[in-house]
Amino acid sequence: MDLLFLFKIIFLLGALVALYAVIRNLDIIKIILRYWFDLLFRK
């Protein structure tokens, strides 16, 4: 039971860190997506 609880805590922390990283890098992600859209739809 304790091991399952520990895994839940680790998973929750990982999800929070991933969300924080995505929010911090949102501008970079937007630039990359815009570049890919231009590359794909330019043809």
N, C-alpha and C positions, 0 to 999 in steps of 0.2 A: 504494500500500500504506500509506504514512504517513497519507494523508488518511482512509482507512477506519479506521485505528487511532485517529486523532484523533476521528472521529465516534463511535466506540465509547466513548471516554473521556467525551466530552461527554454522550452518552446515559446512561452509568452515573452521572455526577454529577447529572444532571437527575433520574434515578430516585431517588437517595438524598435529594436535597433535597425531592422530592415526598413521599417516605415520611416524612421528618422532619416536614414540615408537617402531614401527616395525623395523625401520632402526637401532635403538640402540640395540634392542634385537635379531638382525639377527643371531648372533653366537649361542645364546641360542636356537633359533628356529631350526637352523641347527642340533644342537646336539640332540634335542628332535626328529626331523624327522629321523635322522640316527638311533636312538635307536628304534623307532617304525618300521622302515624298517627291521632292524635286527631281531626284535621280530616277525614280520609277515612272513618274507621270510626264516627264519632259518629252518622251518619245511620241 
